[in-house]
């Protein structure tokens, strides 16, 4: 078993000098757009069903870092139930965005980087894909550290964890269903164990849940607004790259209930456990400790008995196992997709996994977890870039092309490809992207330490929603004023039932598209489900 795992790890180590699979017959600039990994998934790799998606979210959110955002609200003055309720409300909102933005992935089985090409252009998609890759790499480091200001012992633990994660990265994602279920079971056991232990030490659950918050009046009101909106904003990464994990769906509609129910309910349960443990820490030590790893260290230091040491070891080991697969599903997976799409000539998704692992080691992620305020600031900062990207993607798919994608043109640099726009860049998408960011940028700088009026600070709480809606409507207005090459009338809906590769089925199941309208109001028509052979109506972008 061990030797087999070592062999698979050795075989999977990226070899930068080798071209990626699927590029043998790809030439010219197309070499930077296409390989087998970034194409629509093969039927054999579509293995995730409704139950997988439900448990995926329980597995993905069942992390120590998932406790931070919920418990940190208590650290700033809210009561336990206020912290839980505000976070849950925001997560219900973002679950809806996840379902809508991931639908193209479930239908066409392509990832976020390729979906970007439809709206930003085949080359213009590089920047939003790079943005998302950065976020995934940072989160990968945060999940690996679970602490701050590492000493030599902590660094040894970090390196061991990092190496273990790299070993598991050799397993293909479609074959990880069993690990999803196992990870959930392990985390539930460890979370219940820590909860029962800390509640016992705190004198029972009644004393813990009845502790009031310290914030009063308008401060309390604004904290509740802030954490409601943060409940959505700190999941901006899931919303932006929803196609990355929905592309594995066996049936496209399996993801709907799995996301709408699984995501907010899973976050709610993790938030309740996290807040109960944090509230227990205040009852036990007199200080609210929002980081459960720090709390474990405090419990062990205060009573260094064999029983305490064994309990801390067991819980920490389970947390470590859970964190490995959280890093893979939440961060390595999207980062691998993004990195492979940035340089498909040489990089596959698996090579992207290892690049993500190396870079996440180099960015000193332990600094991000130095305090509750720093962690919250980080969560709330990068959302302004991701929300603008998401707004553009939603508008393009649902309003401009009405669910239709010309798949082959997503992988070509030909000037008559419908996603070539102006030299491969869609200026409409970038106009919407910049306008979506602009109103929030002052608040972003303030979050990073630049002085700003209190009004700017409070307005920035709404940054995700502002960016999403502004970019959505700006993109719609730009496409109305100057229609792109491929548009579909609002009165029609052109989404396929389920897309399969031509070599596997030869057609889109019940989804052959006819009478696709082309831009500039010329009424030009294409018949037979594509734009091949049609003159591009947009000559200058």
N, C-alpha and C positions, 0 to 999 in steps of 0.2 A: 504493500500500500504506500509506504513512505517513499520507496524507490521509484514507484510509478508516478507519484506526485512530483518528485524531483525531476524526473525525465520530462514530464509535461511542462513543468516550469522552464526547464532549459530550452525546450523546443519552442516555447512561446516568447522567449526574450526577444524584443525587437531587433531586427537587423537592418539598420538604416540604409545600407547599400543595396538592398533588394527592393525591387518594385512591388507594389501591392498587387494582390490577386485581382484579376479582371481588367488589368490595364494593358494586356498584351496586344490588343487590337485597337487601342485608343491612341490617337496621335495628335500632335500640335497642341494648341491651348486646351483641348479637351482633356489632356492628361492631368490638368489641375481641377477637373470637375467630376471625374468618374473613376470608380472602382467597384468591385462586387459588393463590398460592405455598405456603401452608401446608396445602393440601388434598393428598390422595394424588396422587402423580405420575401424569401422563398416560402412556399406553403409549409414546408417541413419545420420552419423556424417560428411559425405562428402558433405558439403553444400555450398562451396565457388565456384562461377562461374567466368567467365572472367570479368564481371563488378565488382565483389567483389574484385578481385585482382588489377584491375585498381584503384579503390577508396581506397583500402587498403593502397597503397603507398602514395596517396595524404593525407590520414589520418595519416599514420605513420610518414611521414616527416613533416607534418604540426604541428611543435612544436616550442616552444621558443628556445629549445636547438638546433633545426635544423638551427636557425639563427646564432648561435655562430660561427660554423666553417666557414661559408661564410663571415660573417661580420668581423671576426678576421683577415682575409687576408688584409682587409683595414687598420686595426689597425697596421699592420706591414709594410705598405707602398704601396700596390697595389691600383689601381683605382677601382671604383665600377665594371666596366665592365670587367676588368681583373680578379677580384675576382670571378665574376659570371662565366665567360668563362672557367677558369681553373678548377673550381669545377665541372662544367657540363661535361667537357671532361673526368675527372676521373670517374664520376658516370656512364657514358656510358660504360666504360670499365668494371666496377664492376657489372653492370647489366647483362652483358654476363656471368660472373662467377656465378652470382646468378642463372640464368636459368639452366646452366649446372650442378651445384652442387646440385640444388634442384630437379632435374629430378627423382632421385630415390624415393624421398618423394612423388612426384606426381603419380608415377607409382605403388609403393608398399605401399604407405600411412603409412610409418614409419617415425619417427623423427630422428633428427641428432644423438642422443646418440646411437640408435640402428644401424644406418648406420655406425657408427664408429666401431662397432663390426665386420663388414665384413672385414675391412682392418687392424684394430689394434688387433683383437682377442676379444673373449667374455669377458675376464677380462682385457686385455690391453686397451680396450676402456675407462676404468675408468679415466685415466689421461686426454685425450683430452676432454672428457665430463666435467670433473671438470674445465678445463681451460675455456671452454665456459660459464659454470655456473658462474664463478667468474666475467667474463666480463659483463654478464647480470645483476648480482647483483649490480655491480658498476654503470652501466648506470641507473639502476632503482633508485638508490640514487640521481644521478645527475639530472634526470628528476624531482625528487620530490623537490629538493632544489631550483633550478633556481636562485641561488645567492650565496654569500659567506660571511663568518664571521658573522653568524647570531646573532642578538641581541635577547632579550627576546620575542619581538613581532614577529620577523621572525621565531623563534623556535615554537611559538604557531601556526603560519600559517603552518609550516612544519608538525606539528603533526596532525592538522586538515586535511590537504591534505592526509597524510599517512592513516588516519583512513577512509576517503572517498574512497580511492583506495581499501582498504581491503574489504569494503562493496561490491564493484562492482566485486571483484574476485569470488564471489559465482556464478556468471552467467556462464554457460557452454560456452566455446569458439565457438562451432558451432552456437550458438544462438545469437552471438554478431554482426551479419551483420548489423542490424538496427542501432546499436551504432556506427559502423564504419561510416555510412553515416551521422549520426547526428553530430558526432565529427568533420567531415570535414566541414560541414556547419557552425558550431559554430566558428571554427578557421578562416575560410574565412571571416566571418563577422567581427571578432575582428581584423584580420590582415589588412583588407581594412580600417577599422575605424582608426586604429593607423597610417597607411600609409597616409591617407587623412589628418589627423590632423597634423602630423609632417611636411608633405610637405607644407601645408598652412602656418605653422609657419616659415618654411625655405624660403618662398618666391617663391614657385613653383618648379616644377620638373626640369626645365631647369638648374637652378643654381646647383641643387643637382647632376645631372648626368654628368655635365661638369667638376666636380672637378677632377683634375689630381691626380695621386698617388705621393707619396713623394719619393719612391725608384727610383733610376736611374742606368743605365748601367748594369754591371754584377749582381749587387745586385737585380735589378728588374728581370733579366732573371732567376736567381736561385730561387727567390720567386715564379715566375710563374711555374717553374718546380716542386718546392716543393708542391705548392697547387694543381697542376694537379694530382700529385701522391697521395697527401693526400686526394683528392676527392675520390679516390679508397680505400685508406688504412683506412680511418675513417668509412668505411662501411664494413670492414672485418668481423664484427660480423654477418651482414646480409648474407654475402656470405658463411660463414662457416656453419651456421645453417639454410640454405635456406629450407631444408627438413621439418623443424618444422612447417612452415606455408603453404608450398606447399602440405603437406599431406592431407589438408582439401579439395583439389580440387574435384569437381564433375566429371570433365573430365580432364585427365592429361595434355592435350594440352592447356587448358585454362590459365595456368600459363605463357606460353611463351610470348604472347603479353602483358599480364598484367604486367610482369616484365620488358621486354625489352623497353616498352613504358612508363608504369606507373612510374617506379622507377626514371629514369633520368629526365623526364619531371616534375614530382612532386618536385624533388629536385631543379630543375632549377627555378621554380616559387617561391618556398620558399626562395631560395637564392636571387632572384631579390628583393623581398619584404624586406628581412633582410638587404640587402646592401643599399637599398633606405632609410630605416629608419635610419641605421647607418650613412649614408652620411648626412641625414637631421640633425642628432644630432650635427655634426660638424658645420653645417651652423647656427644652433640655439645657441649652447653653446660655440662654439670655440674649443671644445674638441670632439674627435671621441669616442662615447660610443657604444661599440659593444654588450653590454648586454641590450636587450630591457626592462628588468625589472628595471635595474638601470636607464635607460633613463626615464621610467615612473615616477620613484621616483624623478628624477631631475626636470621633468616638473611640478610635483605637488608641490615640494618644492619652485620652483622659482615663482610660481603664485598660492597661496593657495586659489583659489576661488571655490565656489560651483560647477561651471561648470567643472573646471579642476578635482576636486575630483571625481565627478560623472563619467567623462570620464575615468579616471584612474581605478576606481572601476569596471566599465563595461568591459573594455579591460582585466584587470587582472583576473576577474572572468571567462571570456571566455578562457583565457590562461590556467587557472587552470583546467577547465573541459577538455580541449584538452590534457593537460599533463597527466591526469589520464589515458586516454585510450592509449596514446602513451606508457606510462610505461607498461601497460598491454600487448599490442600487440608486442612491441619491446623487452621487458625485462622479464616481468612475464611469458609470454608464453614459451619462450625458457628456462628460468631458471626452470620453473615447469617441463618441459620435461626432462631436464638434471638431476635435483635432484631426480625425480622419478626413472630414469634409474640407478642412483648411488646406491640407496637403495630400490629396488622395493618390497622387502619383506614387508616393513611397509609403504612406502611412495607412494602416488598417485600424479598425476600431480597437483591436486588442493592443496594438502598439500605442494607441492613444491612451489606453489604460495606464500603461507603464510611464509614459511621459507625464501624465497627471500625477502619478505617485511620486516621481522624482521632484517635480516642481513644487508640489505641496510640502515636501520636506524642506525645501530651500527658503520658504517665505516666513519662517519664524511664526507659525500660527498661534503659538501659546500667548503671544501678546494680545491677540483679539479677545482672549478670555480673562483679561486682567481684572475686570470688574464688571458689574451689571451694566453700568452706564456705557462703557466702551463697547460691550457686546451689542447692546441695543442700538447704539449709534451706527455700528457697522451694518446691522440688519436693515436699518432704515435708510441707508445711504445709497446703495447700489440699485435700489428699486426704481429710481427715476429713469435709468437707462433701459431696464427690462420692461417696464410698463409701456414705454413708447414703442418698443419692438412688438410687444403683444398686441397693442392697438392696431398697428399696421397689418399684422398677420390676420387678425379677426376680420377687419374690413375687407381685405383683399379676397379672402376665402368666401365669406358669406354675402358680401354686397357686390363686389366687382365681378367675380367669376362664378358666383352662385354654386360653389362646391365642385367646380371643374378644374382639374390640373392637366396640362399637356405634359405627361411624364417624360417623354423622350427629350423634350426641349429643356428640361431641367439639367440635362447632362451634356449640353452642346454649347460651343462658343460661336456657332454659325450666326451670322448677322441677321438671317431671316428667322431665327428662333424667337418665339414670342416673349421669352424672358431675357433677351439680349438688351432690350430697351436702348439706352444711349451708351454704347461701348461696354455693355454688360452691367450698367448701373441704372437703377430706376430713380430719377430725381424726385418723383412724387413721394416715394417712401422716405427718402432722406429729408425732404421738406417737413413731412409729418413727424418724423423722428425728432428733428431739432425743435420744432414748435412744441412738441410734447414735453421735451426736457426743459426748455427755456424758463417757464414760470417757476420751476422747482429748483433751479440751479443755485440761487442765492441760499435757499434753505439747505441744500446739499453742502455748500461751503461752510455754512454755520454749523452743521452737524460735524464737520471735520475740524472745527475750532475757530473759524472766522466769526468775529462779532457781528450780530445782527439784531434788529428790534424784536421784541417778544412776539409781535404779530407775524413776522416771518417764520419764527420757530413753530408757532401754532398752525400756520397755513401749511407748513411742511408735513404735518401729520397726515394731510390729505394728498400727499405727493403721488402715491400710486394711482389713485382714482383720477386725479387731474391729468396725469400723463397718459393714462389709458384712453380716456375719452377725447382729449385734445388730439392725440395722434390718430385715433379712429376717424374722427370727423374731418380733420385736415386732409387725410388721405382720400376720403370719399370726395371732398370738394375738389381736390387736385385732379382726381380721375374723372370727375364730371366735367371739369373745365377742359382737360386735355386727356381724352380716353387713351388708355394703353392699347397695345396690339390685340390683346385678347380680353374681351368683355362679354358678359352674358346679361341679357335683359333681366330686370328685377322680377318680371312676371314668370320667369322660368327657374327651374332648379335642376342642375346638371350633374349632381353627385352620383358616382357609381354605387351599385349595391356593395361591391367589394372588388378591389383591383387585384389582379394576378399578373405575374410576369408573362410576357408573350411566349417565352419558350416553355412555360408550364401549361398554359391554357390558350394562349393566342388571342385573347380578347378580354375586355372588362366585363365581368358578369353583370348582365342586365344594365350595362352602363355605357353602351356605345353612344357617343355624343354626336348629334347632328345639328346643323344650322347654328353653328357657333358664330356669334356676331363679332366683327373686328372693329377696332377703334376708329376714332375721328368721325363717327357718325355716318360713315360711307355706306353702311348697309351691306358690306361685303360679307359673303357667306362661305363657310367651309362645310363640306358634307363628309360623313363617315367617321366622325369622332376624332378629328385631329386638325392640325394646321399645316400638315406637310404639303408642300407644293403651292401654298398660298402666298401671295405677296404680302409682306409686312406693311401694315398701313401706317406705321410710325417710323419715319425715316431718320429722325433726329432725336429720338428719345421721348 
